[in-house]
Every structure is written in structure tokens, then in C-alpha cells.
Amino acid sequence: MLNVSGLNFSWGKKRVLEDVNFKINSNEVVSILGINGAGKSTLIKCLNGILKPNTGKIEVISKPDGAAEYVLRDISSLDLVSISRTTSYVPQSIRPSFSMDVFDVVLLGRRPHIKWRISDSDREKVSNTLRYLDLEDFAFRKFDNLSGGERQRVVIAKAIAQDPNLYLFDEPTSDLDLRNQIQIMKCIRSLISESETPKSALIAIHDINIAARYSDRIILLDNGSIKAFGSPSEVLTVENIAEVFGVSSSISYESGNYIRIVVDDEIKDCEE
Amino acid sequence: MDSITLKHIEKGKYQIFLILVLAALTFVSSIFGLGLGSSSSLSMGKTWKIVLSDMWVFLINLDTVFDNLSYNISCLFSSCESISLLHGLNREGTHLQNSIIYEWRLPRILAAVIGGIALAVAGSLMQGCLGNPLVSPLTLGVASGAALGAALAIVLGFTILSVPALAIVANSFVFSLIVVAVIIQLGKIRSISAESYILVGIAITFICGAIVSTMQYFASDAQLSQLAHWSFGSLSRPNMENVAFMGLVVLGILPTAIRWSWDLNAVSMGGDEFAISTGVNPSSLRKNILIISALMTSVIIAFTGLIGFVGLAAPHMSRLIVGNDFRKLIPASGIFGAFLMIFADTLGRTLFAPIVIPVGVMLSIIGGPFFMYLLLRRRG
């Protein structure tokens, strides 16, 4: 689905990502955890052409024009339109300079697939996506006039209408209240699990409990390189959390293979 | 079909209907504008009669028209005087009436239409690609470059083209393009953001302004008044050949502009990163848009002088009608711009006739309050 090998990225002299290697399988939700500045957003943005990595190879599954089978293709050999047919990026929030109707925002997801004219099937895709995310009442409201949670759902709807194989989310829940956080994550979860075509999601996120609850695997980034990669219970150990986040915690195992992390009211000193 | 889909199709059709109504309104006002004037022997009815009969004469005498046309073309290569296409035919109007209609009013109205379209479309393109509602086609230094070129011609006598009639026009056209070329070159050094483009544009405006001020300081009174006169946007300058040139340039550029509608939608909706993940390259889009809007703007203001307001206001007014989908906003802005220009110019030359108030002044006086009213009404 997604193969990343030997990825390095730096802003000028500052190394942000150092030798990042990982693979994501089809129909898998993977969360990226790490402190602010660990390189989560940078990693996400390297995967869809927003940032150009210094070295490294990124291969994403896609269907070339007219082909029946999915193949892995190096994104450095693809133009932006081809990349955006197979990956879709959902920023943390967008601040429009000029607002549009919700329907037209979601319709932008069809842009990589069309030249100029909108076909009826494009419109149908948008309508179906709006219904899927409970946005039908907002279809002809201005994006500007929506709440944070509704806006986030609209941008996700645009990503879904784009019909990609790989979804990239940059802190999709950071601006949202508790109920909206759960709603968005459930939506991402079912989007990936219920899909018949190969689809996966990579989510940069801060809340470790939400990550543990809704991800198949977790990448723990520390200072630009991968500290741990595996299932939530493998990665989110008391030791890893102490080392990466510098806080002490206790972990309880719930029924259904879920874990719950309780962070103590104590900041671990780096010297300890 | 899905009810949401149907509603979207409905809404799109309604917006196109509104654009067509606006176009019809613009057409009617330009016909009225052609008939209005201070000449007592030319009432509105008389003007229409002359024009309609000339169209008829034109149609039934196509062979003579063709002869006259080929004579005019041969004049381009020798030094003979060009003649009217209807030369030698029996026409309704007197020589004076014909000359008022075809040499004064018609180029003026065509210049209003073409100028309005070009400036308003350039304004909507620049606002979209720079993601800023305060931008007008003159923001990025196009106007200051044109002023510099005009000042060089008027004060220092430095001209690029030695034809006296076109010296100021050519100077302001070339210098406004030079300014934009400089801005784009600066943008290439590092792929700069939309804000930096605007700031660089403001910096260059100040630099050119300082040079122009220095020249004004040492200029004679006659030169100063000529320069001041140039800076009022006016539609009385361009003649029929100028108008044809303006029209060809604008007509050549418009389809390209509309082709970029989707990309502009993505950039103005979600910013650069959102646009990239929609398959749009925002920095090359900005560069292309800057080039074509600068070209359209400078070809207009070289002939008419500075007309700024229509490029700022027409896109916003159109946005209130058709929303921010550039596939509709670009045509709507163009038509709205043409309408505003004709309306303001016709008012400007009839209100205190025979005194003519320049269209740039008139636009700001009547357009400003109207613009504020529209914006405040929407917010409330």
C-alpha cells in the first residue's frame, strides 16, 4: 500500500526526519504519535508532494490510467494530479480566503479526475459523500458559516470524494470537542474498514487514547526517527511514553484488546 | 438522480440565468450610451436610425465594403489615408453625425466594455490567486510602472516608440510589464508566498512613486498638468484602432483565464497545501495568473490611464450574485465590470454636459458608496 524507505528531510540545516522506514498494508489505520516538532506533520506532507524529501523513496499504490490492476509507483515520478488521484491530504483546519457552498468544496475533490466539465456522476459522488457524513442539510450553506466540527467533516468529505487509496490526516481532531473527536475518528475507521478497494489512513495525532482506540498500528516518532512501530499495546508502553513524552503513566487493558492510558500528574525529569 | 444533485444543477442554471440577465442589461446600456450625448442634432432615435440604416447598407453592399476594406489594408503598406468601410454609399447620417457616432461615441463605448471586462477579470483572478480580497489589478505595481513610463515620456522625453501619438501609451505599457517581470523574477529566487508577492508589489510601488515624484519636482507646469491629466482614467483617448488592439489582446487571454477556474477555486478555498493535495501547483498558478492579469491590465491602462476601482469592486459585486466558483465568477465579473464602466462613463459625460467627468473619478464617486452598501448589507 505505502512503502517508505530511507526518508530524510531537513529545513535548511535542521534535520527534521532521519532515515524513516515503514510499510502500511491495505485497509489499515495507522496513527503517528510524537511530541510537537517530532516531525509528524512533515512526514505526512512528504507523502503527497507538499514537501520534497532530501532523500528516500516513497511508493504508493495506484491505478495508472486505463490499467485494471493496482501497482506501487514512486511518487517522485508522478505529477501532482496523479499523486492527488491516489492520496488525499486533510489539513488540521483551512481558512478560506473566499468561502464557497459546501457542495462546491466537496466537488473540488473531483478536480483531479476531471478536466473542466462536471459530469452527473461526479455530482452523484459528491451527493453520496455528503449523505455518508450527515452533511446533506449543509450542502448549500457557505463553508464559512459552519462550526469547527462541521468544517472538518466537509474537508474529509472532499477527501473522500477524491476517491484516493491513501488518506493523510494532519491532527484531524485537534480543534474539536470531545463528541466531534469521536465522530471524526469513527468515520475514518469505518471508511477504511468498510472499503472494498484498498484504502488506508495515516493520521498525525496528539491524543494517545484516541490513537490507541482507533488505530491498527501506531508509529511513535521521536526526534525525527521512528522509535517504535506496531500495534497500540506494543508501542504504547509505560517505558516508551516516559521516554518520548517525558510523563509517567499507567496502562490498563480493557476488554476487546483496547488499552487505556492514564497519565499521572507528574512530569518526568529528563535526568531520571 | 439524488435530490442534492438536482438542487446543485438547478442552482448552477439559476446563476447562469443571472449572468445572462446582467449581460442583457449591459448590452442595453451600451446601446443607450451610444444614443446619449450633448449634440442637439443627434437625438437617441436619430442615432439608432443612422446605425440601423448603416447596418442595412453594410449588408446589401458587401462587395463595396470589401473593396474599401482591401483599400484600407493596402494603406497599411503605403501612406494613403484610410477610409470608412461604407465610403461611396448612400447613407442616412450627415458627415458630422457619422463622425460623432463612429469616431467619438462608438470607440468610447467599446473601450468601456473591453476595459471593464479586462480590469474586472484581472481583479478577480488576482484576488483569487493571492487569496486576498483587498487586491485590485493595480496592486502589484502595474499602475506605478505605467505612471513611471508616462512620466519618463512626458517629463524627460524618453520614449520607446517614436510615433508621437503612441509614445506615452507604449511607454506605460512597457514599463508596467517590466515592473511585473521584476516581481516574477523575485518570486523565482525562492518560491514566495502570496503575502510576499503583495509586499514586494507595495515596495516596488513606493520605489516607482519616488522616481515619479522626483521627476514631478523638476517638471514644468505644462508637463505637470499633462501628467496629472494622464493619471485620471478617461475613455476619450482611445480611437477605433486602439480599441481593436485592446479587444484582440483581451479576447486572446480570456479563454486561458477561464481554463484556470478549478485551480483558482482550490487555492482560494483552502490555501496552498489544500490546493497541492487537489492536484494544483499554487506557485506556478500564481505566476501564470500574474502574467496574464498584468498583460490585460497594462494594455488597458496604457490607453485609458489609471482606472482602479472597477477591478476591485466588480469581482466582489459579482461574488454576491454567483458565489466564488471561478467558472462563473470570471464571466460574471467581466460583464459586471463592463456594465459599471458604461454606466459610470455615460453618467460622467451627460450629467454636466458638455463638461466630461473622467470615468475613473465617476466610478469611484458612484461605485464607492454602492460598494459599501452591498458589503454592509451582506454582513448585517
Interface residues (C-beta under 8 A of the other chain):
Chain A: K45 N48 G49 I50 L80 V81 S82 I83 S84 R85 T87 S88 Y89 P91 I94 R95 P96 S97 F98 S99 M100 D101 F103 D104 V105 L108 G109 R111 P112 W116 D120 R123 E124 V126 S127 N128 L130 R131 E136 A139 F140 F143 V155 Q162 L168
Chain B: M1 D2 S3 I4 T5 K7 H8 I9 K11 Q127 G128 G131 N132 P133 R259 S261 W262 N265 A266 S268 M269 G270 G271 E273 F274 I276 S277 T278 G279 V280 N281 R319 G323 N324 D325 R327
